[in-house]
Amino acid sequence: MRILGIDPGLTRCGFGAIDAGVSRSVGFVDVGVIRTPASDDLSRRLLAVRDELVSVMDRVNPDVVAIERVFAQHNVRSVMGTAQVAGIALMLAAERGIAVALHTPSEVKAAVTGYGRAEKKQVTEMVARILGLDELPKPADAADALALAICHAWKGSVESGTETAAQRAWRAALGGGRS
C-alpha cells in the first residue's frame, strides 16, 4: 500500500510517500516541501500548493492520503492557512477516489516515537531510522509528512476504511469486526 503523508501549511507544505507492507515494514518513496512566498496573494499561494500537490499525487500514485488534523492554535491566521491547504489535499484525494485519513500531531508522535509529546528532533531522527535513511529529512515539515505516512501505515483507520491489509488480517484473526 502506498501512503502519501501531507503536513499542510501555506508557507511550507510537507509531503512524504512510503510503501507499507505486512509486519509493519515501510519503505521510502518520496519526500519534499512545497513552498509559497508570504508576499504573494492568498489565492495564488493556494493555487501553487494545489498545482504542486497534483504533481506529487500524479508522481507517487498513493492508495491512501494521511493528512495532519488541523487543530486550533493561538495564531488564528496560521490555522486558517493550514486548514485551507488541508482542504485542498482533501479535495484532490476525493477527486481521485483516494481514501483519506486524518491524524493528530500527538497521535503521529506517539506512533513514531512512542511518546505523544516528543520533540520535532526526536520525530525526525526516528523517521530516518525507521525508513533507513542516510540523512535526516529536512526541513521538519518533510519529516512530519513522512511521520504521518508511517503513523497511518501502523495505525490505519477502521472508521475511514483505510486500514492496511495487515491490520485487517490481524483484526480478523482476533475475531473483531469486518475484514
N, C-alpha and C positions, 0 to 999 in steps of 0.2 A: 504494500500500500504506500503510495506516495503522499506525503503530507507537506503542505505549504503553511508555514507559520508566518503570521503578519503581526508586527508590533506597530500599530498605527500611530502616526504622528504627521503633523503638517509640515514641520521643518525637516524632520528625519523620519522616514517610514522604513522600518527594517523588514526584510523578508528572508526566510530561510527554508530550504526544502530538504527533506530527508526521505529515505526509503525505510519503511518499518517492516520487519519480518516477525516470525514467531520467536518465542523466548526472549522478548524484549530487545532483539537485535535491531540496531538502527545504523544507517549509513548516510554519509554526507552526499548531497546532490548539488546544492547551490546556496549562495548567501550574498546579500548586498543591502544597500541602503539607498532609498530614493530620497533625494534632497530637493527642497524648493526654497528659494530665497524669500526671507520675510518681507523684503521690499516689494515683491510682486503682488498684484491684485489677487484677492482670495480666490476668485473664480478661475484665474489662470493657474494658480497653485493646485487647486483641486483637479483641474483638467490634466495637469502634468502628472500628478500622482496616479490618476486613472489610467492615462496612457502607458505609464511605466508598469503598473500592475497588470494591464492587459498583456504587455510584452512578457512579463515574468510568467504569467499563467500559460501563455502560449508555449513558452520555452520549457517549463517544468511539467506541465500537464498533470496537476495534482488530482488525487482521488478525494481528498478532504482539505479544507482550509481551516486552520485553527487561528483564531483572532483573539488578541488580548481584550478581555471585557473592560470597557471603559468604566472608570469609577470617578466619583466627584472628588476633586482636589480643592485646594484653596484658590487656585488660579482658574477662574471660570473660562477665560479666553483660551487657555491651553486645553482645557477639557473639551471645549467646543470644536477646536481643530481636530483633536484626536477622534472625537465622535463622528465628525464629518468624514474623515478618512476611513474609519471603521465601516461607516455606511457604504462608502464606495466599494470596499472589499466585499462586504456582504452582498451588494447588488451584483457585482461581477461574478461572484460564485453562483448566485441564483440564476443569472442569465445562462450560465454554462451547465446548470443542473448539478453542481458540485455541492456535496454536503458541507455544512459549516458547523463548527463548534466554538464556543466562547469559553475562555479560561481566565480566571482572575490571576493577578500577579502573584499573590501568595500561594495559590494552587500550583502555579508553574514552578516557583522557587522550591516548594516542598517536594514536588515530583523529581526535580533535577538534583537538588542538594540534600533533601531530607529535612530541611528547615524552612518554614514558610516566611521567615524574616531575614533570609540570607542576604548578604550584601551583593551588589552587582558583580564585584570581582569574583566572588565565590561561584556565582552562576556561570560567568564566563569561563572560569577555569574548569568547572565540571562539564560544561558543554564541549569544550575542547577534548577533555579526557574521554567522555562518552563516545564522541564521534571519531576519536583517534586523530585529531588534527595536530599538525606540527606547530601551528601558530594559533594564538588566541584570536577568535573572530572579533573584529573591530569595525566600527565603534560598538558601544553597548547595545544599540538598537538591533544590530545584526545578530549579536549573541542572544539577545532576548527573543528574537524571531525563531532562531534555532531551538531555544529552550521551549518555546510554545509548541513547536512541532514534536519535540521529544516528549513533552508532557502529554500531548494528545496520543502519541504512539503508545505510551504506557498506561494512560487512563482511559482514553476513548470517552464515549458518551452514549449511554443507552437511550437517553431522552432525545438526542438529536439524530439517532440512528448512525452514529459514526464510530461505533466500536470497531476495534481491529479484529481480524479473523481469530487471532489467538485469544483475545478477550471473550469472544463469543463461545469458542470451544471450551474455555475454562469455566465460564458460567454454566454452559450446558452440562459439563462433567459434574459440576456441583449440584445440578438439578434445579437451577434457578432460571426463571423467565424464558423469554423467547430465544431461539438460537439461529 
